[in-house]
Amino acid sequence: MELRHLRCFIAVAEELHFARAAERLHIEQSPLSRAIKELESNLAVQLFERTTRRTRLTWAGKVFLEEAHRVFAAIDQAKASVKAAATGYRGRLRIALSDGIAQPRLSALLAQCREEEPEVEIRLSETPLSQQIKGLNSDLYDAGFAQSDEVGEGIIAEAIWSEPLVIAVPARHPLLVHRRIPLDEVLRYPLVLCHPETCEGFWQQVKRVLRTVDAKPIVVDRVPTLDLMMTLVAAGYGLGFAGESQIAACRNPDVIARPLAGRSPMLTTYLLRPEIEPSEQLSRFIDRVSPVDEQASNPATVQ
């Protein structure tokens, strides 16, 4: 098996169309088909189900796609590590980020790390929670941040940051008459929610809040990032859920933060790491996280 086989496989798996995949790779379709046949022969499994009308991944193909992405992620990390060593770095921490964690806190933490240990390179990777957990278990990442502690065996999840979960409201929306908005009033209006697969931990926490009332949300869109959610809220497509600091960080005058009525639900961020003895560099990184929570809160202004 060669890397070209994996590149061909990933292209076909993502396009689910041999002609488009060949165009993406800038090759003819016949060598692409041969590469896939060679790969299937080498693995002794069928990766694709092909008919005259469509191409789709088999279950084995879906599993192999994840593994192929991990191979190229490891190669990219190796290249980055060599380049970092050549420019003077003497250490490295690989940190995964999921769920669009609070940017002011992360910025403050990274600034502190850079000031105290400038010789240690910190490489950040944005990834869905499920991929972060796999990466932590397979030594692809040293630690990560996510908004879920449902991480399975072998991973430690430590609650580190908490902030109120608030409603992102378009400017001039009728709900702005409330200083604190009842949840049942929120659910009378369309919602723009983050996609459960790309913001899994965040969605788990929002879902728990939605279950406290006997009403079905009106969901007009599910988006892959909090930034896109804020864009659609500002455009008046619907209301959204976010952490206070996330709304403040977007700095959009057309999005107003409003707390929920009653006791405000809290949005919790967790530090995830493998359940093994951390390296000295990782231990110092973990030690820096708690003070950041005290000095970096940047709440949204309630208007």
Backbone as CSV, one residue per row, in Angstrom:
resi,resn,N_x,N_y,N_z,CA_x,CA_y,CA_z,C_x,C_y,C_z
1,MET,0.839,-1.191,0.000,0.000,0.000,0.000,0.877,1.245,0.000
2,GLU,0.564,2.197,-0.854,1.317,3.441,-0.956,0.421,4.620,-0.608
3,LEU,1.056,5.756,-0.331,0.281,6.946,0.010,-0.634,7.370,-1.142
4,ARG,-0.217,7.100,-2.370,-1.075,7.471,-3.507,-2.393,6.703,-3.457
5,HIS,-2.342,5.451,-2.975,-3.574,4.677,-2.840,-4.516,5.373,-1.847
6,LEU,-3.951,5.852,-0.743,-4.782,6.513,0.268,-5.347,7.827,-0.272
7,ARG,-4.531,8.573,-1.009,-5.026,9.844,-1.573,-6.172,9.583,-2.551
8,CYS,-6.016,8.569,-3.370,-7.079,8.223,-4.314,-8.334,7.781,-3.572
9,PHE,-8.152,6.962,-2.554,-9.299,6.483,-1.788,-10.047,7.634,-1.126
10,ILE,-9.326,8.537,-0.482,-9.973,9.659,0.207,-10.753,10.515,-0.787
11,ALA,-10.173,10.767,-1.947,-10.859,11.590,-2.947,-12.171,10.942,-3.381
12,VAL,-12.140,9.648,-3.678,-13.365,8.960,-4.103,-14.360,8.882,-2.940
13,ALA,-13.872,8.624,-1.732,-14.751,8.505,-0.569,-15.460,9.817,-0.263
14,GLU,-14.788,10.927,-0.495,-15.397,12.228,-0.203,-16.270,12.725,-1.349
15,GLU,-15.891,12.401,-2.577,-16.687,12.840,-3.729,-17.817,11.870,-4.040
16,LEU,-17.596,10.578,-3.726,-18.542,9.508,-4.084,-18.881,9.555,-5.572
17,HIS,-17.842,9.875,-6.343,-18.008,9.971,-7.798,-16.612,9.886,-8.403
18,PHE,-16.348,8.864,-9.248,-14.996,8.638,-9.751,-14.531,9.762,-10.677
19,ALA,-15.420,10.271,-11.499,-15.013,11.330,-12.423,-14.620,12.597,-11.660
20,ARG,-15.439,12.974,-10.672,-15.112,14.174,-9.887,-13.827,13.965,-9.089
21,ALA,-13.650,12.759,-8.531,-12.436,12.476,-7.772,-11.200,12.555,-8.673
22,ALA,-11.304,12.033,-9.889,-10.180,12.097,-10.822,-9.849,13.541,-11.176
23,GLU,-10.882,14.340,-11.382,-10.663,15.762,-11.679,-10.005,16.459,-10.494
24,ARG,-10.433,16.130,-9.289,-9.855,16.717,-8.069,-8.373,16.369,-7.940
25,LEU,-7.997,15.142,-8.348,-6.612,14.688,-8.230,-5.773,15.026,-9.460
26,HIS,-6.425,15.584,-10.490,-5.758,15.949,-11.743,-5.154,14.725,-12.423
27,ILE,-5.924,13.630,-12.445,-5.501,12.416,-13.146,-6.675,11.908,-13.978
28,GLU,-6.389,10.927,-14.848,-7.448,10.298,-15.616,-8.236,9.331,-14.721
29,GLN,-9.442,9.007,-15.147,-10.293,8.141,-14.322,-9.782,6.699,-14.294
30,SER,-9.177,6.232,-15.376,-8.741,4.829,-15.411,-7.633,4.524,-14.395
31,PRO,-6.592,5.360,-14.249,-5.605,5.058,-13.200,-6.180,5.186,-11.802
32,LEU,-7.169,6.050,-11.639,-7.828,6.154,-10.336,-8.562,4.859,-10.009
33,SER,-9.298,4.323,-10.984,-10.010,3.064,-10.761,-9.043,1.922,-10.456
34,ARG,-7.890,1.906,-11.160,-6.894,0.866,-10.892,-6.348,0.985,-9.474
35,ALA,-6.114,2.209,-9.030,-5.582,2.415,-7.680,-6.557,1.903,-6.617
36,ILE,-7.848,2.134,-6.833,-8.844,1.661,-5.876,-8.913,0.135,-5.889
37,LYS,-8.860,-0.456,-7.067,-8.870,-1.921,-7.148,-7.646,-2.526,-6.474
38,GLU,-6.473,-1.904,-6.671,-5.250,-2.369,-6.014,-5.377,-2.281,-4.494
39,LEU,-5.962,-1.183,-4.023,-6.122,-1.002,-2.575,-7.071,-2.042,-2.002
40,GLU,-8.196,-2.269,-2.675,-9.152,-3.271,-2.199,-8.532,-4.662,-2.221
41,SER,-7.733,-4.935,-3.232,-7.063,-6.231,-3.305,-6.051,-6.382,-2.184
42,ASN,-5.321,-5.315,-1.905,-4.318,-5.340,-0.847,-4.957,-5.559,0.520
43,LEU,-6.102,-4.938,0.735,-6.794,-5.055,2.018,-7.696,-6.283,2.085
44,ALA,-7.999,-6.841,0.949,-8.913,-7.992,0.853,-10.307,-7.645,1.366
45,VAL,-10.746,-6.415,1.112,-12.101,-5.986,1.481,-12.655,-5.119,0.357
46,GLN,-13.969,-5.007,0.317,-14.624,-4.100,-0.628,-14.857,-2.773,0.084
47,LEU,-14.319,-1.694,-0.474,-14.435,-0.371,0.139,-15.611,0.428,-0.410
48,PHE,-16.023,0.127,-1.645,-17.105,0.861,-2.285,-18.132,-0.103,-2.871
49,GLU,-19.371,0.326,-2.836,-20.437,-0.340,-3.586,-20.707,0.520,-4.810
50,ARG,-20.493,-0.042,-5.999,-20.596,0.725,-7.225,-21.701,0.172,-8.116
51,THR,-22.554,1.058,-8.577,-23.563,0.710,-9.572,-23.440,1.720,-10.705
52,THR,-24.260,1.566,-11.722,-24.226,2.528,-12.832,-24.769,3.888,-12.408
53,ARG,-25.476,3.917,-11.281,-26.122,5.169,-10.867,-25.412,5.871,-9.719
54,ARG,-24.679,5.114,-8.869,-24.068,5.783,-7.721,-22.916,4.968,-7.155
55,THR,-22.112,5.640,-6.367,-21.003,5.032,-5.624,-21.185,5.384,-4.157
56,ARG,-21.047,4.384,-3.295,-21.136,4.677,-1.873,-20.176,3.789,-1.096
57,LEU,-19.801,4.253,0.090,-18.868,3.525,0.932,-19.546,2.332,1.592
58,THR,-18.832,1.227,1.672,-19.276,0.129,2.522,-18.943,0.495,3.967
59,TRP,-19.396,-0.336,4.910,-19.044,-0.067,6.304,-17.524,-0.132,6.485
60,ALA,-16.882,-1.112,5.840,-15.423,-1.199,5.911,-14.779,0.057,5.326
61,GLY,-15.378,0.588,4.257,-14.865,1.811,3.657,-14.968,3.001,4.586
62,LYS,-16.079,3.100,5.324,-16.250,4.204,6.268,-15.204,4.141,7.376
63,VAL,-14.953,2.926,7.867,-13.935,2.758,8.908,-12.555,3.122,8.355
64,PHE,-12.274,2.668,7.137,-10.960,2.927,6.552,-10.756,4.408,6.256
65,LEU,-11.838,5.127,5.947,-11.719,6.566,5.689,-11.206,7.296,6.927
66,GLU,-11.732,6.933,8.096,-11.252,7.542,9.331,-9.775,7.250,9.539
67,GLU,-9.378,6.009,9.288,-7.985,5.635,9.491,-7.077,6.341,8.482
68,ALA,-7.546,6.500,7.251,-6.741,7.181,6.230,-6.519,8.643,6.598
69,HIS,-7.559,9.291,7.116,-7.404,10.682,7.564,-6.392,10.767,8.702
70,ARG,-6.392,9.780,9.594,-5.451,9.790,10.711,-4.019,9.606,10.216
71,VAL,-3.822,8.813,9.177,-2.486,8.639,8.612,-1.942,9.974,8.120
72,PHE,-2.749,10.715,7.368,-2.278,11.990,6.836,-2.138,13.042,7.938
73,ALA,-2.975,12.950,8.979,-2.811,13.860,10.120,-1.473,13.611,10.803
74,ALA,-1.108,12.332,10.946,0.174,11.999,11.566,1.337,12.478,10.703
75,ILE,1.213,12.341,9.391,2.260,12.816,8.485,2.406,14.327,8.590
76,ASP,1.270,15.036,8.620,1.318,16.495,8.751,1.974,16.905,10.063
77,GLN,1.663,16.176,11.141,2.283,16.489,12.426,3.787,16.255,12.373
78,ALA,4.208,15.180,11.726,5.632,14.899,11.615,6.353,16.015,10.846
79,LYS,5.761,16.469,9.755,6.352,17.564,8.990,6.441,18.831,9.842
80,ALA,5.356,19.128,10.563,5.341,20.331,11.391,6.377,20.252,12.503
81,SER,6.552,19.066,13.087,7.517,18.899,14.174,8.939,19.133,13.677
82,VAL,9.254,18.627,12.489,10.586,18.822,11.924,10.837,20.307,11.656
83,LYS,9.850,20.971,11.089,10.004,22.402,10.815,10.157,23.194,12.109
84,ALA,9.379,22.807,13.149,9.472,23.504,14.434,10.848,23.314,15.057
85,ALA,11.361,22.086,14.972,12.697,21.818,15.523,13.752,22.640,14.794
86,ALA,13.576,22.797,13.485,14.545,23.555,12.695,14.530,25.042,13.034
87,THR,13.401,25.542,13.543,13.299,26.968,13.880,13.577,27.248,15.353
88,GLY,13.955,26.211,16.118,14.397,26.463,17.483,13.517,25.944,18.596
89,TYR,12.335,25.385,18.289,11.487,24.838,19.349,12.135,23.587,19.941
90,ARG,11.980,23.413,21.265,12.571,22.269,21.963,11.513,21.377,22.603
91,GLY,10.266,21.620,22.310,9.194,20.804,22.843,7.931,21.060,22.058
92,ARG,6.919,20.213,22.294,5.690,20.353,21.519,4.523,19.808,22.315
93,LEU,3.404,20.524,22.252,2.141,20.040,22.792,1.109,20.084,21.680
94,ARG,0.396,18.970,21.502,-0.626,18.867,20.453,-1.990,18.950,21.132
95,ILE,-2.680,20.052,20.902,-3.932,20.338,21.606,-5.095,20.336,20.622
96,ALA,-6.109,19.538,20.916,-7.306,19.473,20.074,-8.396,20.380,20.644
97,LEU,-9.159,20.998,19.760,-10.244,21.895,20.159,-11.545,21.415,19.532
98,SER,-12.579,21.308,20.352,-13.908,20.937,19.851,-14.938,21.901,20.400
99,ASP,-16.064,22.023,19.703,-17.242,22.755,20.199,-17.071,24.267,20.236
100,GLY,-16.080,24.828,19.545,-15.936,26.279,19.518,-15.763,26.872,20.899
101,ILE,-14.751,26.410,21.638,-14.588,26.829,23.031,-14.378,28.328,23.137
102,ALA,-14.586,28.861,24.335,-14.534,30.307,24.587,-13.180,30.885,24.191
103,GLN,-13.170,31.738,23.190,-11.911,32.252,22.653,-11.118,33.138,23.618
104,PRO,-11.735,34.037,24.393,-10.921,34.868,25.298,-10.102,34.043,26.278
105,ARG,-10.674,32.987,26.829,-9.933,32.146,27.756,-8.786,31.425,27.054
106,LEU,-9.049,30.909,25.881,-8.009,30.202,25.138,-6.875,31.148,24.773
107,SER,-7.209,32.348,24.327,-6.183,33.328,23.961,-5.308,33.666,25.159
108,ALA,-5.927,33.862,26.314,-5.167,34.193,27.517,-4.251,33.040,27.910
109,LEU,-4.742,31.813,27.791,-3.936,30.653,28.132,-2.735,30.533,27.205
110,LEU,-2.952,30.682,25.908,-1.861,30.562,24.943,-0.833,31.678,25.140
111,ALA,-1.307,32.877,25.463,-0.378,33.983,25.703,0.505,33.698,26.915
112,GLN,-0.080,33.125,27.959,0.689,32.777,29.151,1.725,31.700,28.836
113,CYS,1.314,30.683,28.059,2.244,29.618,27.678,3.405,30.177,26.858
114,ARG,3.086,31.063,25.958,4.130,31.627,25.095,5.108,32.480,25.885
115,GLU,4.583,33.184,26.903,5.457,34.029,27.730,6.349,33.188,28.632
116,GLU,5.810,32.128,29.222,6.552,31.357,30.216,7.414,30.248,29.607
117,GLU,6.991,29.684,28.472,7.764,28.621,27.825,7.784,28.843,26.311
118,PRO,8.465,29.882,25.857,8.460,30.179,24.414,9.118,29.099,23.571
119,GLU,9.916,28.230,24.192,10.588,27.177,23.436,9.686,25.979,23.162
120,VAL,8.479,25.954,23.754,7.541,24.852,23.547,6.506,25.253,22.502
121,GLU,6.466,24.529,21.421,5.480,24.791,20.370,4.136,24.193,20.775
122,ILE,3.069,24.960,20.610,1.716,24.457,20.844,0.999,24.417,19.509
123,ARG,0.632,23.203,19.093,-0.077,23.025,17.831,-1.542,22.763,18.127
124,LEU,-2.421,23.590,17.562,-3.861,23.482,17.778,-4.517,22.823,16.573
125,SER,-5.473,21.935,16.852,-6.243,21.281,15.792,-7.718,21.330,16.148
126,GLU,-8.532,21.884,15.254,-9.986,21.874,15.462,-10.546,20.570,14.916
127,THR,-11.340,19.883,15.711,-11.846,18.575,15.311,-13.128,18.264,16.059
128,PRO,-14.048,17.498,15.479,-15.235,17.071,16.229,-14.831,16.256,17.456
129,LEU,-15.702,16.239,18.453,-15.407,15.560,19.715,-15.037,14.093,19.500
130,SER,-15.776,13.397,18.651,-15.500,11.971,18.450,-14.086,11.756,17.922
131,GLN,-13.635,12.643,17.032,-12.290,12.525,16.495,-11.240,12.924,17.532
132,GLN,-11.582,13.885,18.383,-10.647,14.255,19.444,-10.402,13.072,20.381
133,ILE,-11.473,12.386,20.758,-11.337,11.240,21.666,-10.488,10.155,21.033
134,LYS,-10.723,9.864,19.754,-9.897,8.859,19.071,-8.439,9.299,19.019
135,GLY,-8.216,10.590,18.775,-6.857,11.101,18.704,-6.144,11.058,20.037
136,LEU,-6.864,11.298,21.127,-6.264,11.209,22.460,-5.909,9.768,22.793
137,ASN,-6.743,8.844,22.369,-6.489,7.427,22.649,-5.362,6.848,21.797
138,SER,-5.093,7.464,20.662,-4.078,6.924,19.749,-2.814,7.775,19.700
139,ASP,-2.644,8.678,20.676,-1.451,9.521,20.782,-1.321,10.502,19.621
140,LEU,-2.442,10.875,19.025,-2.416,11.926,18.015,-2.425,13.304,18.672
141,TYR,-3.066,13.398,19.857,-3.109,14.633,20.633,-2.634,14.367,22.056
142,ASP,-2.065,15.403,22.679,-1.653,15.299,24.081,-2.791,15.682,25.024
143,ALA,-3.628,16.608,24.610,-4.757,17.058,25.430,-5.741,17.769,24.526
144,GLY,-6.899,18.103,25.076,-7.899,18.796,24.273,-8.908,19.518,25.132
145,PHE,-9.676,20.374,24.479,-10.763,21.099,25.128,-12.062,20.757,24.425
146,ALA,-13.096,20.486,25.203,-14.411,20.173,24.644,-15.470,20.491,25.683
147,GLN,-16.723,20.466,25.262,-17.812,20.775,26.171,-18.628,19.529,26.492
148,SER,-17.910,18.426,26.708,-18.540,17.182,27.129,-17.564,16.398,27.981
149,ASP,-18.111,15.724,28.993,-17.293,14.814,29.792,-17.672,13.361,29.519
150,GLU,-18.470,13.134,28.474,-18.832,11.769,28.074,-17.788,11.266,27.082
151,VAL,-16.649,10.812,27.632,-15.485,10.539,26.798,-15.042,9.084,26.843
152,GLY,-15.710,8.245,27.615,-15.365,6.832,27.662,-14.145,6.548,28.511
153,GLU,-13.736,5.291,28.522,-12.600,4.872,29.334,-11.280,5.322,28.712
154,GLY,-10.301,5.538,29.584,-8.969,5.899,29.127,-8.736,7.377,28.976
155,ILE,-9.776,8.198,29.171,-9.665,9.650,29.039,-10.124,10.311,30.338
156,ILE,-9.372,11.276,30.818,-9.756,12.084,31.976,-10.400,13.369,31.471
157,ALA,-11.575,13.705,32.001,-12.265,14.947,31.652,-12.401,15.782,32.922
158,GLU,-11.762,16.954,32.931,-11.769,17.824,34.107,-12.466,19.134,33.765
159,ALA,-13.532,19.466,34.507,-14.232,20.728,34.281,-13.303,21.884,34.646
160,ILE,-13.124,22.826,33.715,-12.177,23.915,33.969,-12.795,25.308,33.828
161,TRP,-13.695,25.480,32.867,-14.283,26.797,32.645,-15.803,26.667,32.625
162,SER,-16.486,27.617,33.236,-17.951,27.654,33.184,-18.401,29.088,32.953
163,GLU,-19.475,29.222,32.222,-20.058,30.537,31.970,-21.538,30.344,31.670
164,PRO,-22.345,31.384,31.845,-23.774,31.248,31.565,-24.049,30.947,30.095
165,LEU,-24.981,30.043,29.876,-25.496,29.797,28.531,-26.598,30.823,28.288
166,VAL,-26.444,31.646,27.268,-27.384,32.736,27.027,-28.004,32.601,25.638
167,ILE,-28.962,33.460,25.363,-29.647,33.462,24.072,-29.039,34.550,23.193
168,ALA,-28.667,34.177,21.976,-28.219,35.144,20.980,-29.446,35.633,20.229
169,VAL,-29.732,36.926,20.354,-30.970,37.507,19.827,-30.640,38.560,18.772
170,PRO,-31.312,38.548,17.625,-31.078,39.604,16.640,-31.491,40.966,17.204
171,ALA,-30.774,41.990,16.840,-31.156,43.347,17.251,-32.559,43.665,16.746
172,ARG,-33.308,44.387,17.548,-34.686,44.803,17.242,-35.666,43.636,17.223
173,HIS,-35.310,42.538,17.911,-36.219,41.404,18.022,-37.228,41.669,19.144
174,PRO,-38.486,41.228,19.003,-39.486,41.490,20.048,-39.127,40.918,21.421
175,LEU,-38.333,39.862,21.495,-37.962,39.287,22.786,-37.031,40.181,23.590
176,LEU,-36.486,41.211,22.979,-35.589,42.098,23.713,-36.313,42.954,24.750
177,VAL,-37.641,42.870,24.779,-38.376,43.555,25.861,-38.098,42.870,27.199
178,HIS,-37.646,41.612,27.160,-37.319,40.878,28.378,-35.851,41.124,28.743
179,ARG,-35.596,41.418,30.025,-34.220,41.464,30.504,-33.676,40.050,30.676
180,ARG,-34.549,39.127,31.080,-34.223,37.705,31.158,-35.362,36.969,30.472
181,ILE,-35.065,36.148,29.472,-36.097,35.592,28.607,-36.527,34.211,29.109
182,PRO,-37.821,33.999,29.338,-38.290,32.644,29.683,-38.023,31.681,28.529
183,LEU,-37.618,30.473,28.848,-37.275,29.506,27.812,-38.470,29.164,26.931
184,ASP,-39.668,29.110,27.518,-40.831,28.786,26.687,-41.118,29.897,25.673
185,GLU,-40.730,31.145,25.995,-40.860,32.240,25.024,-39.840,32.082,23.898
186,VAL,-38.623,31.664,24.248,-37.591,31.435,23.237,-38.075,30.414,22.207
187,LEU,-38.731,29.354,22.685,-39.121,28.263,21.801,-40.334,28.591,20.933
188,ARG,-40.878,29.770,21.079,-41.949,30.211,20.172,-41.369,30.721,18.855
189,TYR,-40.059,30.938,18.814,-39.409,31.523,17.638,-38.450,30.511,16.997
190,PRO,-38.135,30.714,15.710,-37.186,29.806,15.031,-35.810,29.849,15.697
191,LEU,-35.119,28.706,15.652,-33.789,28.589,16.243,-32.764,28.212,15.176
192,VAL,-31.574,28.752,15.309,-30.414,28.325,14.531,-29.513,27.580,15.514
193,LEU,-29.345,26.277,15.319,-28.597,25.450,16.259,-27.327,24.912,15.607
194,CYS,-26.328,24.646,16.437,-25.113,24.015,15.927,-25.376,22.547,15.613
195,HIS,-24.705,22.042,14.601,-24.921,20.663,14.179,-24.419,19.695,15.243
196,PRO,-25.203,18.666,15.583,-24.812,17.740,16.644,-23.505,16.996,16.381
197,GLU,-23.132,16.793,15.122,-21.912,16.044,14.838,-20.664,16.902,14.954
198,THR,-20.736,18.155,14.537,-19.553,19.016,14.581,-19.409,19.751,15.906
199,CYS,-20.500,19.945,16.626,-20.472,20.606,17.946,-21.138,19.690,18.966
200,GLU,-20.659,18.454,19.046,-21.344,17.413,19.812,-21.493,17.752,21.286
201,GLY,-20.397,18.170,21.936,-20.464,18.485,23.367,-21.359,19.666,23.653
202,PHE,-21.227,20.709,22.841,-22.071,21.896,23.003,-23.546,21.527,22.843
203,TRP,-23.842,20.717,21.828,-25.221,20.316,21.594,-25.762,19.490,22.752
204,GLN,-24.943,18.635,23.354,-25.392,17.851,24.505,-25.864,18.756,25.635
205,GLN,-25.133,19.829,25.878,-25.504,20.729,26.968,-26.758,21.541,26.620
206,VAL,-26.858,21.985,25.362,-28.061,22.717,24.946,-29.281,21.812,24.993
207,LYS,-29.112,20.557,24.564,-30.236,19.616,24.548,-30.792,19.397,25.959
208,ARG,-29.901,19.336,26.953,-30.369,19.168,28.335,-31.235,20.351,28.769
209,VAL,-30.887,21.535,28.313,-31.684,22.730,28.646,-33.041,22.656,27.951
210,LEU,-33.063,22.274,26.684,-34.320,22.220,25.933,-35.286,21.191,26.524
211,ARG,-34.761,20.148,27.145,-35.614,19.112,27.717,-36.335,19.554,28.985
212,THR,-35.981,20.720,29.516,-36.623,21.175,30.760,-38.001,21.769,30.515
213,VAL,-38.379,21.968,29.265,-39.711,22.501,28.960,-40.429,21.548,28.014
214,ASP,-41.734,21.579,28.069,-42.547,20.682,27.242,-42.950,21.406,25.963
215,ALA,-41.974,21.635,25.102,-42.227,22.309,23.828,-41.180,21.844,22.825
216,LYS,-41.589,21.733,21.572,-40.685,21.279,20.528,-40.050,22.474,19.831
217,PRO,-38.715,22.521,19.747,-38.060,23.661,19.097,-38.398,23.747,17.613
218,ILE,-38.449,24.966,17.105,-38.611,25.211,15.677,-37.217,25.464,15.111
219,VAL,-36.609,24.458,14.512,-35.221,24.559,14.046,-35.214,24.903,12.557
220,VAL,-34.678,26.072,12.225,-34.627,26.485,10.821,-33.309,26.098,10.157
221,ASP,-32.266,25.874,10.967,-30.990,25.473,10.383,-30.089,24.889,11.469
222,ARG,-29.229,23.971,11.056,-28.176,23.432,11.928,-26.850,23.697,11.228
223,VAL,-25.974,24.420,11.882,-24.761,24.918,11.235,-23.524,24.293,11.874
224,PRO,-22.398,24.238,11.131,-21.204,23.560,11.644,-20.384,24.357,12.646
225,THR,-20.575,25.687,12.710,-19.763,26.495,13.616,-20.608,27.533,14.326
226,LEU,-20.115,27.974,15.478,-20.791,29.040,16.206,-20.705,30.359,15.446
227,ASP,-19.615,30.575,14.714,-19.487,31.810,13.934,-20.601,31.920,12.894
228,LEU,-20.897,30.810,12.211,-21.973,30.838,11.218,-23.322,31.022,11.899
229,MET,-23.487,30.420,13.073,-24.727,30.613,13.813,-24.935,32.093,14.122
230,MET,-23.872,32.776,14.583,-23.969,34.204,14.894,-24.304,35.019,13.646
231,THR,-23.742,34.619,12.514,-24.033,35.325,11.266,-25.514,35.233,10.913
232,LEU,-26.090,34.026,11.055,-27.503,33.849,10.724,-28.408,34.529,11.744
233,VAL,-27.995,34.517,13.014,-28.779,35.239,14.032,-28.780,36.728,13.713
234,ALA,-27.617,37.272,13.397,-27.525,38.701,13.068,-28.389,39.050,11.864
235,ALA,-28.523,38.099,10.927,-29.334,38.332,9.725,-30.821,38.147,9.990
236,GLY,-31.185,37.729,11.207,-32.588,37.599,11.559,-33.216,36.260,11.251
237,TYR,-32.394,35.232,10.947,-32.952,33.915,10.632,-33.560,33.235,11.853
238,GLY,-33.066,33.551,13.031,-33.591,32.914,14.234,-32.762,33.269,15.448
239,LEU,-33.080,32.645,16.574,-32.338,32.808,17.810,-31.300,31.697,17.920
240,GLY,-30.296,31.905,18.770,-29.281,30.880,18.969,-28.909,30.765,20.437
241,PHE,-28.213,29.687,20.770,-27.660,29.491,22.110,-26.150,29.627,22.023
242,ALA,-25.553,30.279,23.033,-24.101,30.430,23.056,-23.665,30.777,24.473
243,GLY,-22.366,30.654,24.718,-21.810,31.132,25.972,-21.668,32.646,25.922
244,GLU,-21.715,33.273,27.088,-21.570,34.730,27.156,-20.340,35.222,26.419
245,SER,-19.207,34.608,26.696,-17.957,35.098,26.108,-17.920,34.869,24.603
246,GLN,-18.635,33.862,24.115,-18.658,33.606,22.682,-19.380,34.721,21.942
247,ILE,-20.452,35.227,22.536,-21.162,36.338,21.908,-20.316,37.598,21.972
248,ALA,-19.637,37.803,23.109,-18.770,38.977,23.229,-17.645,38.925,22.206
249,ALA,-17.082,37.712,21.978,-15.952,37.576,21.058,-16.350,37.847,19.613
250,CYS,-17.612,37.591,19.260,-18.028,37.808,17.867,-18.155,39.296,17.535
251,ARG,-18.331,40.141,18.566,-18.362,41.605,18.394,-19.281,42.049,17.256
252,ASN,-20.448,41.458,17.222,-21.414,41.818,16.184,-22.501,42.672,16.808
253,PRO,-22.634,43.927,16.406,-23.641,44.804,17.014,-25.071,44.368,16.743
254,ASP,-25.258,43.462,15.793,-26.603,42.991,15.471,-26.991,41.730,16.236
255,VAL,-26.138,41.295,17.182,-26.445,40.154,18.037,-26.384,40.611,19.489
256,ILE,-27.487,40.427,20.213,-27.577,40.833,21.613,-27.665,39.588,22.492
257,ALA,-26.922,39.586,23.594,-26.978,38.475,24.544,-28.070,38.734,25.574
258,ARG,-28.893,37.733,25.820,-29.908,37.807,26.871,-29.835,36.527,27.707
259,PRO,-29.787,36.651,29.032,-29.824,35.458,29.883,-31.226,34.870,29.923
260,LEU,-31.295,33.597,30.252,-32.589,32.955,30.435,-33.169,33.312,31.798
261,ALA,-34.487,33.308,31.873,-35.162,33.598,33.139,-34.873,32.479,34.140
262,GLY,-34.909,32.839,35.409,-34.644,31.852,36.447,-33.153,31.647,36.626
263,ARG,-32.793,30.487,37.125,-31.382,30.177,37.340,-30.714,29.885,35.994
264,SER,-29.699,30.680,35.667,-29.054,30.546,34.363,-28.338,29.202,34.243
265,PRO,-28.627,28.429,33.191,-27.846,27.204,32.958,-26.413,27.578,32.617
266,MET,-25.468,26.748,33.040,-24.059,27.023,32.809,-23.518,26.140,31.687
267,LEU,-22.676,26.728,30.872,-21.992,26.017,29.800,-20.584,25.684,30.297
268,THR,-20.267,24.405,30.371,-19.006,23.960,30.962,-18.044,23.457,29.897
269,THR,-16.790,23.877,30.010,-15.717,23.395,29.143,-14.823,22.460,29.948
270,TYR,-14.403,21.367,29.321,-13.586,20.351,29.982,-12.220,20.260,29.315
271,LEU,-11.208,20.008,30.139,-9.885,19.658,29.637,-9.809,18.138,29.574
272,LEU,-9.539,17.618,28.398,-9.462,16.170,28.195,-8.004,15.764,28.002
273,ARG,-7.629,14.628,28.597,-6.281,14.100,28.398,-6.275,12.603,28.653
274,PRO,-5.336,11.891,28.060,-5.259,10.450,28.294,-5.005,10.143,29.774
275,GLU,-5.530,9.017,30.213,-5.398,8.625,31.615,-4.041,7.943,31.843
276,ILE,-2.997,8.705,31.599,-1.630,8.250,31.832,-0.875,9.396,32.506
277,GLU,0.310,9.100,32.997,1.118,10.140,33.630,1.490,11.190,32.587
278,PRO,1.093,12.458,32.802,1.396,13.483,31.796,2.882,13.827,31.781
279,SER,3.348,14.288,30.646,4.722,14.762,30.537,4.893,16.027,31.375
280,GLU,6.134,16.417,31.608,6.384,17.642,32.376,5.788,18.855,31.676
281,GLN,5.910,18.898,30.355,5.358,20.026,29.601,3.846,20.081,29.721
282,LEU,3.199,18.922,29.607,1.746,18.892,29.725,1.311,19.228,31.144
283,SER,2.040,18.779,32.144,1.703,19.100,33.531,1.725,20.606,33.760
284,ARG,2.733,21.276,33.226,2.806,22.736,33.385,1.663,23.414,32.632
285,PHE,1.316,22.884,31.474,0.186,23.420,30.710,-1.105,23.303,31.517
286,ILE,-1.338,22.127,32.123,-2.539,21.903,32.931,-2.574,22.857,34.117
287,ASP,-1.420,23.085,34.727,-1.354,23.987,35.882,-1.740,25.417,35.517
288,ARG,-1.514,25.801,34.272,-1.832,27.169,33.853,-3.324,27.372,33.577
289,VAL,-4.053,26.294,33.381,-5.448,26.425,32.945,-6.315,27.081,34.013
290,SER,-6.228,26.663,35.272,-7.113,27.181,36.320,-6.988,28.686,36.541
291,PRO,-5.752,29.240,36.653,-5.670,30.694,36.827,-6.268,31.479,35.681
292,VAL,-6.208,30.918,34.470,-6.772,31.608,33.305,-8.254,31.863,33.498
293,ASP,-8.962,30.900,34.113,-10.399,31.045,34.303,-10.719,32.270,35.142
294,GLU,-9.826,32.624,36.079,-10.088,33.740,36.969,-9.795,35.075,36.311
295,GLN,-8.834,35.098,35.378,-8.396,36.388,34.850,-8.914,36.714,33.466
296,ALA,-9.566,35.739,32.802,-9.874,35.972,31.392,-11.348,36.014,31.073
297,SER,-12.230,36.073,32.072,-13.654,36.117,31.740,-13.939,37.429,31.040
298,ASN,-14.777,37.355,30.009,-15.089,38.532,29.199,-16.552,38.474,28.835
299,PRO,-17.463,38.703,29.806,-18.881,38.489,29.569,-19.449,39.447,28.539
300,ALA,-20.478,38.944,27.868,-21.187,39.783,26.904,-22.004,40.836,27.641
301,THR,-22.152,41.958,27.018,-22.955,43.014,27.625,-24.428,42.771,27.383
302,VAL,-25.214,42.744,28.453,-26.640,42.589,28.327,-27.236,43.965,28.147
303,GLN,-27.884,44.199,27.011,-28.395,45.531,26.703,-29.884,45.648,27.034
